[in-house]
Amino acid sequence: MPKRVDHPIILGIVGDSASGKTTLSAGVAQILGEEHCSVFCTDDYHSFSRKERNDAGLSALDPRANYIDILEQHLRLLRKGEPVLKPVYCHTEGTLGRPRYFKPTEFVIVEGLLGYSTRAMRDCYDVKIYLDPVDDLRIKWKIHRDTTKRNYRLEEVVASLERRKRDSSKFIHPQRTFADIVIRFQPPAEADGSDTHLCVRHLLRPTLPHPDFSPLFDGSSNAGLHLELARDRDGKPVDVLEINGNISDKRAERIEDLLWNLIPEAGHLRDQVGCIDVANGANGASKSHPLALTQLLVGYHAVKAAMGVRAY
């Protein structure tokens, strides 16, 4: 994949617990090519085990329970293309593991809870994404993940969610303001309980040069897709791109074609994106057009950053 800048491209994906960071990261890594891209989890910088946090009355969302200064240092080194000896946190057992040697690839996806919490960290990114699903959906995802993959009992997850409310509001949500793109997944008006039909809303801030979507609005049917100029929470103008969860295959493929044509270097990976781990108990994985298009849009920005394309 052609690359014109002289440093690894650092792509940030930040959001609350179980907001979909890992799913988005995996799809974007496939688009960029796994031999060119690595994923770096900032949650590995927890400074206490799960038991130690509980004993101290701290949550993993609290910067005091994380090595923020070391994370800042390591992000600066990665930006320079230098390796780091990275901490490891075992989510399954809630324990601190053995540090791991991490050498940055051409693209590094930095995902986790607190990636934009300081100016020093924010200065290290080329592209910043914030995931902001509706809370009922995030809670469903967290319960599914923590009970099936992290050895929590249901009552423990529910109690954890209640304890974390204040910290989410204080430490996680404010990071939204620093993102280039804010992504919100939500159920359609007539929800069927399946994550494959979730709608997605992309708030596109002018801090990045976004693709020209006008060819998609040429007078033909626009069912499933909506683009408008709106105002952000601070009153500044933003573009909002909405994709309906029930968008037709034909319509979704047209959007995909537009984006894939803008990053032809990754076209051979087209069939690998958009897969989700179904959170309603179904076996296997399903494909979601809104997720595939979201992964593709994020991948597009990483490729353009590598080519030195910046907002005016």
Order of alpha helices (4+ residues) and beta strands (2+ residues): beta-alpha-beta-alpha-alpha-beta-beta-beta-beta-beta-alpha-beta-alpha-alpha-beta-beta-beta-beta-alpha-beta-beta-alpha
